[in-house]
Amino acid sequence: MYYIDLAVTGISFGCMYAMMSVGLTLVYGLLRILHVAHAAVFALGAYITVIVANATGSVGLGFIAAILVTPLFGMAIYRLLYEPLLKYRPDVPMIASVGLLVLMQDAFRILFGEQGITFHRNTFAFTTFNFWGVTVNAVQIAIVIAAIMVFAGLHLFTTRTRIGIGWRATVSRPQIAASFGIDPIKVRYLNFAIGSALAALAGGLVALLNNLVDPGIGFVVSYKALAIIVLGGLGSVRGTLIASLVLGLVEAYGTIFIGAWLDRDAIAFLALIVLLMIRPQGFTGARTA
């Protein structure tokens, strides 16, 4: 049963990485830039969730507030940071994005303290269920359910609605979509709004799982997310989902074999390096000659 417990842990972390990384994938697919500041949105969502939950006594209201506020922040990042820099080389907006991430981390540190903040009441992190000998944390269940609902909703949105079809067409074939009258600017704002909401949801769930939000909550996750979108094949949502689950499972099972020498994050980065060396084009990318 221990191996099944690890599988549950790996899948739950993989789902969290997926919700975080898909926003990066969408931005790269549309603008061909690495949205490093997405980690700041992740952290902002976590902070908003905790602050509102503590102020109102409702974790649900905390998540709603985070999902409503962070899309505005994400769209502001596009309008104020990226749009003026799109005429330059792709590394220019990426460097600006790194600067914004560092700035936001320092702002969180100044506003909320080095040690971070915790939920006043968080029974979810300490609630567990036993299914046929397998122990599952309530937040792990919530992460998996949230991921399934989010990605099922995204699938329906991009395949059954006119706006969603236009958005998907612009992400995959921007020039062709523009020739059919789809406004790329509106699609970009929608892209940042959806990606930011997903990052906020993931950030809030991680805060709930750890019962803590500190200024560096998005730091390590940002590195993993960047490696995940490369491993998934840059711009591929399907590849990002596969890479996220693979990373989560490798992290979980890696603790059995090399956990005595490396911590969980180090295991993840080691696995990513090895996988990228074996398949540098990513899981869904085509091998080039």
Secondary structure, DSSP 4 states (H G I P E B T S, - for coil): -HHHHHHHHHHHHHHHHHHHHHHHHHHHHHH----TTHHHHHHHHHHHHHHHHHHHS-HHHHHHHHHHHHHHHHHHHIIIIIGGGTTS-THHHHHHHHHHHHHHHHHHHHHH-TT-B--SS--GGG-EEEETTEEEEHHHHHHHHHHHHHHHHHHHHHHHSHHHHHHHHHHH-HHHHHHTT--HHHHHHHHHHHHHHHHHHHHHHHHHHHT-B-TTTTHHHHHHHHHHHHHT-TT-HHHHHHHHHHHHHHHHHHHHHHTTTS-HHHHHHHHHHHHHHH-TT-SSSPPP-
